[in-house]
Amino acid sequence: MEQTKSLIVTGAGAGIGRAVLMHFHGLGWRVIGLDRDAAALDELRAALPDSTASLIECDVGRESAVKEAFAQMGDQPLGVLVNNAGIADPYCGPLEDLSLDDWHSWIDASLTGAFLCTRAALPLLRKAEQANVINISSTRAIMSEPETYAYSAAKGGLDALTRAMAVSLGPDIRVNAVRPGWIETGPWQKQADRSNPEHRPRDRKQHPAGRVGRPEDIADAVEWLVGAGFVTGQAINVDGGMTVKMIYED
């Protein structure tokens, strides 16, 4: 069966989301990007033709905003939904100082957003052949750093949601997750925030692959999962081997 070549990416304005959107557009797919950063979406509009790309301002953690965004998309079949949106900074400070509102900010941006967008996308996904949902999780779902409670909980929940969706939505819809490790997103930010950091040798040495990751690496993994017809319910680490290497303090 031929893959329906249309894709939605949440958090498409910058970083991994922008790389995934541009990657699939370069493959000839019709792409739809959701983000709450209007300036970032304006940059993408200037770079992509209206005929093959739609950019919609949307806070995916808000139910009403998701409904409004999907109402603009029409009823064409959807091949792939990439739930990428989330708060990039994982650090929330000491647990005793973490407010419930801040906790909800991390959870809603990633986990609740994935639930809302997948639910809204189901009618479109079910019209497609070989439909996919791909959730962008994190290696912090399985390994932690200090004071990343809400981020880690959101990503761990996303892994669990991936498994539950795979069981319940298959065989018509496959659901998988990608767990990025250390990904340098500086070159993939909107112009006002763009940077090209230099990584230290010790940063590169933490990775058996010999370098820090790039958003393009995640886009490649998403493309692979889209074509991997016998893979569902899985969370794939894309981290240059960082999670399998013992790290020692200097």
N, C-alpha and C positions, 0 to 999 in steps of 0.2 A: 504494500500500500504506500502511496505517496504521502510524505509528510506535508501537513498544512503549514505553509510558510508564513505564518504570522506570529508575532511574539510581543508580549507585554513585559516590561521591566519596571519594577518599582524602585524608587531611589535612583532614578536614571540620570539625575543632573550632574553627578560627579562620581569619581572613584570607580569602584567595581561596576556599579550600575551603568555608568556612561560607557565603560569599555565593552560591556556585554551588548548594549544597544548598538554601538558603532560596529562591533564585530559582526553581528547578525545582519545589520543593514548592508555591510560590505559583502555578505554572502548572497544578497539579493532578496532578503526577507522584508516584508512589511513590518514595521516596528512601531510600538506605542510606548512612550515613556511617561511615567508618573513621578512627580516630585513636588515638594512644597516650596522649593527655591525657584521663584519666578525668573530671576536673573540667569540662573544656570540653564533653565529651559529656553530662554530667549537665545542664548548662545547656540544651543542645539538647533533651534529653528533656523537660525542663519546658516547653519552648516548642512542641513538636510532638507531635501525637497518635500513639500507638502504632500505630494502624490504617494510617497512611500514612508512617511514618518508623521506621527501625531504626538505632540507633547502636551500633556495635560497637567495643570497645577492641582495637586491633591495631597492632603495629609492622610496617609493610609491608616493611621490609628483612629480616625474618626469615621464612624459608620455612615453618617450623612454625606461626608465628602467622597467616600468610596462609591456610594450609590450614585451620586451626581456624576462622578468621573465615568463610570461604566455606562451610564445612560447616554454619554456622548459617543460611545464606540460603535453603536449599531449592533447588528446581529450576525456579523460574519463569523465563520468558524475561527477558533483560536488554537494554534498549534502548541504554543509554549507560554506559560506564565512563570516568570522569574521573580520570586519574592525576595528582593534584595534590601529593601528599605530598613533602616535602623540608625541608631545613634552610634557614630563611629568611635567616639571616645569611651572606652570601657570603664574608666575610673570614676567612682562615685564618692570616695572619701570614707571615713570611718562609719561603720554600721550604725552606731548610735546617733550619727548626724544625718543619716539618710532619710529624707522625708518621704511620706507615702506618695505625694505628688511626683517627686523625682523618680521613685521606684516605678510608678505607672508610666512615666515618660519612656523609660527604656523598654518596659514590657510591651507597651502599646505600639511603639515604633516598629518593633521587629515581630514579636509573636502575635499580638492582636492584629497587626496589619496583614500578616500572612493569612490568618484565618479569614478576615473580612474580604481580602482580595480574592482568595481562592473560592470562597462562597459565591461572590459576585460573578466570578469568571466561569463557574461550572456550566451554565447553559451554553456558553461559547465553546468551552473545551469539549463538551459532549457532542458538538456538531463536527468536530475534527476527527481525522484519522491519526492514530498514534499520538494522542495528546500527552503533554508533559507538564507537571508542576515541579519546579526546581527551587528549593529554598536555600538561600545563602546563610548558612550557619556560621560557625567559627570553631577553631580548635579550642577556644576557651569553653566550649561545651563539655570538653573532656579533660581539660587541664586548666588550672586557675593561677591567677596572680593576686596579690593582696588588693583588697578593696575594689573588687569588680563584681559585687554581689548581683546587682540587677542585670547587668549585661550578660553575665554567665548564666543566670537563671533564664533569661529570654532565649539565649541560644540553645541551652539544654532543652527547654520546652519546644523549641523549633525542631530539634532532632526527634523528639517524641511525637510531635505532631506529624512529621514526615512519615514515620512508621505507621501511625494510625490511619493517615490518609491513603497510604499505599495499599493497605489491607482493604479499606472500605471503598475506594474509588476505582480499584482495578477490576477487570483487566483493561477497561477502556482508557483510563488515565493512569500513567505511571508517575510516581512521586518519589523524588530523591532530594538529597541535600548535598551541598558542597561546603566543606569546612575550610575556609581560607586560614592560613597562618599569618605570618608577617608579610603584609602586602604594602608596598610603597605606592600610595595613591596620589602623591604630590603632583605629578605631571598630568593627572586626569581630573584635576579640580577645575572649576570655572576660572576664568582669566584672573580675576581679582585675588584668588587664593592659590594660584598655581605656584609650584616650587619644584626644584630638582635636587633633593638632598643627596649628599655624598655619604655613603655608608662606610663605617670603619671596617678594617679587616676582621676584627672580632665579631662584628655583626654578621658578616658573610660566613665566618667559620662556624657559626651556630647551625648552619644549614648544610647537611651532606651534599646538597645540590650546588653549594658553593656561592650562593647569592641570596639576597632578599627577593621576595616574590614581586610580581608585577600584576596589575589588573588584567593584562592580556592572558596571564596564566589561568585565571579563573574563567575568563571567556572561553578559552580552549576547553576547559573541563566541562563547562555547560554544553558546548557544542557536542562533546563526546557523549554526554549523558542523553542528549536528545536523540542520538543515533543508536544508543545501546539498548535495543529493544527487549532484552531479557534481564535488565537491571531495574529493580524497583525496591523502595523501602530502605535504601542505603544512604549512608553519609560518608562522603569521600573526602579524606584529608588532602588538601592541596597546599602543602606547607614546606616544600623543599626538603622533607625528611626531618624537620625540626622536632616533631613529636616523638621520634624514635631515637633521638640522640641524647645521651646523658650530658647535662650542662653542669660544669663545675665553676665555682667562684674562683676568680683570680686571687 
